[in-house]
Amino acid sequence: MRWQLAKVIMIIFYDKKSKQVIGTVAGRIHTRDVLENFYIGNPKEVTKFVVPFEIAESGNEMLPKKSLREDVMDFEKGKKKILRHKVRLNNDGNVVGFDVIKSKR
């Protein structure tokens, strides 16, 4: 079997209606098979978002796209809990950020 690598930061799965994050595949490099075939939940109810990356100026590091960088790096480092967030979409339906889910106390 030949492994084809795709350079991505993280794969995020979120509920189509509520936009709540329900799971992730962490890591900076994934096989094409994971990118194309791995899913959490029911694909009719869940959307897969592959976090885009940029090569750092040093050329030695992959970083999340600038507009998502701070949140994604905080998720990776455990400073923020991704499952306590929902995605923020623009008018075109593209992920542009993350919002904390307010607790119902």
C-alpha positions in Angstrom: 0.0 0.0 0.0 1.4 3.4 -1.0 0.9 6.2 1.6 0.2 9.6 0.2 0.6 12.4 2.7 -1.5 15.6 2.8 -0.2 18.6 4.7 -3.0 19.7 7.0 -3.1 20.8 10.6 -6.3 19.3 12.1 -9.5 17.8 10.9 -12.6 19.2 12.8 -16.0 17.6 12.7 -19.1 19.7 13.7 -22.8 19.4 13.8 -24.4 21.0 10.7 -27.3 22.5 12.6 -25.8 23.7 15.9 -22.2 24.2 14.6 -20.9 22.6 17.8 -17.6 20.8 17.4 -18.1 17.1 18.1 -14.7 15.7 17.4 -11.3 16.1 15.8 -8.4 14.2 14.3 -5.4 16.0 15.7 -2.0 16.1 14.0 -0.1 18.0 11.4 0.1 15.4 8.6 -2.5 12.8 7.7 -2.8 10.1 5.0 -5.0 10.8 2.1 -7.2 7.8 3.2 -7.9 9.6 6.6 -8.7 12.8 4.8 -11.1 11.2 2.4 -12.6 8.4 4.3 -12.5 9.0 8.0 -15.7 10.4 9.6 -17.1 11.0 13.1 -20.8 10.7 13.3 -23.4 10.6 10.5 -22.2 12.4 7.4 -25.8 13.7 6.9 -25.6 15.6 10.2 -21.9 16.3 10.5 -19.5 18.4 8.5 -15.8 17.8 8.1 -13.5 20.9 8.1 -9.8 20.5 7.3 -7.9 23.3 8.9 -5.7 25.0 6.2 -2.1 25.6 6.8 0.7 27.9 5.7 4.4 27.3 5.7 6.2 29.6 8.3 8.6 32.2 7.0 11.5 30.0 8.3 10.3 27.3 5.9 10.6 24.7 8.7 7.2 24.7 10.2 3.5 24.3 9.2 1.2 26.7 10.9 -2.6 27.1 10.8 -3.9 29.7 8.5 -3.4 33.1 10.1 -7.0 33.9 10.8 -7.4 30.5 12.7 -3.9 30.2 14.1 -4.4 31.4 17.7 -7.4 29.2 18.4 -6.1 26.1 16.7 -2.7 26.4 18.4 -4.5 26.8 21.7 -6.6 23.7 21.0 -3.4 21.7 20.1 -1.6 22.9 23.3 -4.6 22.1 25.5 -5.1 25.8 26.5 -8.6 25.7 25.2 -11.0 22.7 25.0 -12.2 22.4 21.4 -15.3 20.4 22.3 -16.5 23.5 24.2 -16.6 25.5 21.0 -18.7 25.8 17.9 -17.5 27.0 14.5 -18.2 30.5 13.2 -19.1 30.6 9.5 -19.1 33.4 7.0 -21.9 34.1 4.5 -20.4 31.6 2.1 -20.5 28.8 4.8 -16.7 28.8 5.3 -15.2 28.4 8.8 -13.7 31.7 9.9 -13.3 31.2 13.6 -14.6 29.5 16.8 -16.9 30.7 19.6 -17.1 29.3 23.1 -20.4 27.6 23.8 -22.1 29.3 26.7 -23.1 27.0 29.5 -26.8 26.8 30.4 -26.6 27.5 34.2 
